[in-house]
Amino acid sequence: MTKNTEDRHNLARAILMLERAGIIDFNGHASMRLPGGDGMLINSGASVRSALTADDIVAVDFDGRPIDGGPVPPMEFHIHSEIYRRRPDVNAVIHAHPLWSTLFSSTGKMVKPVIMQAAVLGEIREFPTIASINTKALGEELATTLGERRVALLKSHGAVIAAGNILEAFVLAVYLEENAERQHRAEQIGEPAVLTKEEVAVISSNLWKPHLLQKVWDYHAAKLARVGQ
């Protein structure tokens, strides 16, 4: 029996916080690699993302088969499994359908680093195929597109975040959407200033620190606490 109680709890909270922030919707999902690297925890396909608990987190292998005989994962579990297969450095993956970021992928317009927090996103890759990533082949294509980067936008679909742990993945998802919204709003007024490569390098080094990432998590966790979750 695969317990991983604390991991299930943290993963459920991350999904709830992303849902409250308007980043994950009724079809979003997030995962964590299981210790030993031979499977993952992920919210079940049938789970209600706005009322998620640790009981909605299932353990599956990289072929989507439930390890504990529980509910099945989302159809797009291939997003997670194929990234894990390719990237031993990745231990958490988020697939979301954020409003502002998806507007950019739908129009083919690049998301550029216009706020300091965007410096930690790195190069944002673009997956050009409009599709549900519900086959191993599509998952492999997406993992190839992502390469060694942290963020990929799926055309007219959403975003994929890959990171070393669920805290990092959560913060990257938040920063991506905040940057996309502010870039869009700034463009209604004029041409927003874009961080230079030199600025990105310095700012990223300053911001990619555990206590600063934890600050973002704690901010959103406090919002959940106010509504008793």
Backbone torsions as a table, in degrees:
resi	resn	phi	psi	omega
1	MET	NA	127.5	179.9
2	THR	-92.8	109.5	-177.2
3	LYS	-87.1	-73.4	-178.8
4	ASN	48.5	49.2	-172.0
5	THR	-58.7	-47.0	-177.7
6	GLU	-65.2	-40.6	178.6
7	ASP	-63.7	-41.6	178.4
8	ARG	-62.2	-42.5	179.5
9	HIS	-62.9	-47.2	-178.9
10	ASN	-65.0	-38.1	179.1
11	LEU	-66.8	-42.8	178.3
12	ALA	-62.4	-41.4	179.1
13	ARG	-65.3	-40.3	178.4
14	ALA	-60.1	-43.8	-179.9
15	ILE	-66.4	-42.8	177.3
16	LEU	-60.2	-43.3	-179.4
17	MET	-66.0	-39.0	178.0
18	LEU	-67.7	-34.4	176.8
19	GLU	-67.0	-42.8	178.8
20	ARG	-63.9	-30.8	-179.6
21	ALA	-84.1	0.1	179.0
22	GLY	76.0	21.3	-177.7
23	ILE	-99.3	-40.3	173.0
24	ILE	-103.9	137.7	178.1
25	ASP	-111.3	-157.1	-175.3
26	PHE	-67.5	-12.7	-179.9
27	ASN	-114.5	2.1	-176.5
28	GLY	-72.6	162.0	177.6
29	HIS	-153.3	155.1	178.2
30	ALA	-140.9	154.1	-175.8
31	SER	-143.4	163.8	173.2
32	MET	-135.1	137.4	176.9
33	ARG	-66.9	137.0	176.0
34	LEU	-72.5	148.4	175.0
35	PRO	-54.8	135.1	-176.3
36	GLY	97.2	-18.0	172.1
37	GLY	77.0	13.1	-175.1
38	ASP	-104.2	17.2	179.1
39	GLY	178.5	-171.0	-176.6
40	MET	-150.7	157.1	167.3
41	LEU	-96.0	138.2	-178.7
42	ILE	-155.5	150.5	176.3
43	ASN	-69.3	141.2	-176.8
44	SER	-64.4	157.0	179.8
45	GLY	-61.2	-33.4	-176.9
46	ALA	-86.9	-4.3	-174.5
47	SER	-64.9	146.0	176.4
48	VAL	-89.5	109.1	-170.2
49	ARG	-64.4	-25.6	-179.1
50	SER	-86.3	-3.6	-179.8
51	ALA	-138.4	35.1	-172.8
52	LEU	-70.9	144.0	170.8
53	THR	-131.6	172.8	178.8
54	ALA	-60.2	-25.0	179.2
55	ASP	-68.5	-17.9	179.2
56	ASP	-86.5	-2.5	179.5
57	ILE	-91.8	126.0	-177.1
58	VAL	-115.4	153.0	175.2
59	ALA	-101.9	125.8	-179.7
60	VAL	-134.8	157.9	172.6
61	ASP	-84.4	-179.8	-174.4
62	PHE	-75.3	-1.2	171.7
63	ASP	-102.1	7.7	176.3
64	GLY	84.4	7.3	-179.1
65	ARG	-84.3	127.2	179.1
66	PRO	-59.0	131.0	-179.7
67	ILE	-77.9	-35.6	-177.7
68	ASP	-103.4	12.1	-179.5
69	GLY	73.6	20.8	-178.4
70	GLY	-87.9	-162.2	-179.8
71	PRO	-63.1	162.1	-178.8
72	VAL	-82.3	156.1	179.4
73	PRO	-78.7	176.5	174.8
74	PRO	-62.3	156.8	179.4
75	MET	-58.5	-31.0	-176.1
76	GLU	-91.7	27.1	177.7
77	PHE	-59.8	-20.4	179.4
78	HIS	-60.4	-28.6	175.4
79	ILE	-55.0	-46.8	-175.6
80	HIS	-74.9	-50.7	-173.7
81	SER	-62.0	-40.0	-177.0
82	GLU	-74.3	-29.8	173.7
83	ILE	-68.6	-43.4	178.8
84	TYR	-61.8	-39.7	180.0
85	ARG	-63.3	-37.1	-176.3
86	ARG	-85.6	-31.1	-168.3
87	ARG	-120.2	91.2	177.9
88	PRO	-63.9	-17.2	179.0
89	ASP	-80.0	-11.6	-176.7
90	VAL	-95.7	128.3	178.3
91	ASN	-124.5	2.4	177.1
92	ALA	-152.4	138.7	-179.6
93	VAL	-135.5	138.5	175.4
94	ILE	-124.2	133.7	169.1
95	HIS	-120.4	119.6	-176.2
96	ALA	-130.5	168.4	177.3
97	HIS	-121.8	60.5	-175.9
98	PRO	-68.7	138.4	-174.2
99	LEU	-58.0	-58.9	-170.0
100	TRP	-69.2	-42.3	179.1
101	SER	-63.2	-38.1	-178.9
102	THR	-69.6	-30.2	174.7
103	LEU	-58.4	-40.3	179.2
104	PHE	-66.9	-45.4	-178.8
105	SER	-67.2	-28.4	-179.9
106	SER	-72.1	-26.6	-177.0
107	THR	-103.8	-4.4	-178.5
108	GLY	75.7	14.1	-179.4
109	LYS	-90.4	136.8	-176.3
110	MET	-74.7	138.1	167.9
111	VAL	-81.5	124.7	-177.5
112	LYS	-117.0	152.4	-179.7
113	PRO	-73.9	100.6	-178.0
114	VAL	-110.5	-8.5	172.4
115	ILE	-122.7	157.6	-174.8
116	MET	-60.7	-37.8	-177.9
117	GLN	-61.8	-25.2	-179.3
118	ALA	-68.4	-13.7	179.9
119	ALA	-60.8	-29.1	-176.9
120	VAL	-82.3	-8.6	-178.1
121	LEU	-70.7	-30.6	-174.7
122	GLY	74.0	-167.8	178.0
123	GLU	-66.0	129.7	179.4
124	ILE	-95.6	117.5	-179.9
125	ARG	-84.5	158.6	-179.9
126	GLU	-124.2	124.8	175.8
127	PHE	-93.7	114.0	-167.0
128	PRO	-81.0	-12.5	-175.3
129	THR	-87.5	128.5	174.4
130	ILE	-84.5	107.1	-175.2
131	ALA	-166.3	154.8	166.0
132	SER	-78.7	129.1	-175.9
133	ILE	-83.6	71.6	-171.8
134	ASN	-111.3	18.8	173.6
135	THR	-134.8	158.3	178.6
136	LYS	-61.6	-39.2	-178.9
137	ALA	-61.7	-44.0	178.3
138	LEU	-67.5	-37.4	176.5
139	GLY	-61.8	-40.2	177.4
140	GLU	-64.3	-40.7	178.7
141	GLU	-62.7	-42.8	179.5
142	LEU	-64.7	-44.4	179.3
143	ALA	-61.2	-36.0	176.9
144	THR	-66.8	-42.8	178.1
145	THR	-61.2	-44.3	179.7
146	LEU	-63.9	-38.9	-179.3
147	GLY	59.1	-129.2	-179.1
148	GLU	-98.1	11.8	-176.8
149	ARG	-86.3	176.1	-177.6
150	ARG	-99.2	-25.7	-170.1
151	VAL	-134.4	137.3	170.7
152	ALA	-135.9	140.3	172.5
153	LEU	-101.1	134.1	177.8
154	LEU	-98.0	126.5	-173.6
155	LYS	-54.1	123.0	177.3
156	SER	55.8	26.3	-171.4
157	HIS	-133.1	-55.7	-176.5
158	GLY	165.7	-150.3	-175.3
159	ALA	-136.9	153.6	175.0
160	VAL	-127.2	131.9	-179.7
161	ILE	-121.1	132.0	177.5
162	ALA	-126.2	131.7	-175.1
163	ALA	-151.7	176.2	-177.3
164	GLY	-73.7	-24.9	177.6
165	ASN	-156.8	174.2	-173.6
166	ILE	-70.2	-30.0	176.1
167	LEU	-62.0	-49.4	179.7
168	GLU	-61.2	-45.0	-178.8
169	ALA	-62.3	-42.6	178.7
170	PHE	-59.2	-49.1	-177.7
171	VAL	-64.1	-41.1	178.3
172	LEU	-61.3	-40.1	178.8
173	ALA	-63.7	-41.1	178.6
174	VAL	-65.5	-47.9	-178.3
175	TYR	-63.5	-38.2	178.7
176	LEU	-59.5	-47.5	-176.8
177	GLU	-71.7	-38.1	177.0
178	GLU	-61.7	-42.6	-179.8
179	ASN	-65.7	-43.8	-178.8
180	ALA	-62.4	-41.6	178.9
181	GLU	-64.2	-45.2	-176.8
182	ARG	-70.5	-34.5	176.3
183	GLN	-63.0	-46.1	-179.8
184	HIS	-61.7	-45.9	-178.1
185	ARG	-66.1	-39.2	178.9
186	ALA	-64.1	-35.2	-178.8
187	GLU	-69.5	-16.2	175.5
188	GLN	-76.1	-17.6	-179.4
189	ILE	-101.6	-41.5	-177.4
190	GLY	-174.4	-154.6	-179.5
191	GLU	-98.2	113.1	-177.4
192	PRO	-68.9	146.8	174.6
193	ALA	-70.0	136.2	-179.7
194	VAL	-110.4	135.3	179.2
195	LEU	-60.7	138.1	175.6
196	THR	-78.2	166.9	177.7
197	LYS	-59.3	-38.8	179.1
198	GLU	-65.7	-41.8	178.0
199	GLU	-65.3	-41.8	178.8
200	VAL	-58.8	-44.7	-178.2
201	ALA	-62.1	-45.5	-178.2
202	VAL	-69.3	-48.0	-176.3
203	ILE	-66.4	-40.6	179.1
204	SER	-60.2	-42.3	178.6
205	SER	-62.4	-36.0	-179.3
206	ASN	-74.5	-35.4	-172.7
207	LEU	-93.4	-22.4	-176.4
208	TRP	-84.7	68.7	-178.7
209	LYS	-130.8	138.7	-173.7
210	PRO	-52.0	-42.6	-175.9
211	HIS	-69.7	-28.3	177.7
212	LEU	-77.9	-35.2	174.9
213	LEU	-67.0	-40.9	179.0
214	GLN	-61.9	-32.7	179.3
215	LYS	-61.3	-38.2	178.4
216	VAL	-68.0	-45.2	178.2
217	TRP	-58.8	-48.5	-177.0
218	ASP	-62.1	-36.4	178.6
219	TYR	-60.0	-47.0	-178.6
220	HIS	-75.3	-33.4	177.1
221	ALA	-63.0	-35.7	179.6
222	ALA	-65.4	-32.9	176.7
223	LYS	-65.0	-40.1	177.2
224	LEU	-64.5	-39.2	-178.3
225	ALA	-61.7	-32.9	-178.6
226	ARG	-67.2	-24.8	178.9
227	VAL	-105.3	12.5	172.6
228	GLY	78.4	30.1	178.6
229	GLN	-119.1	NA	NA
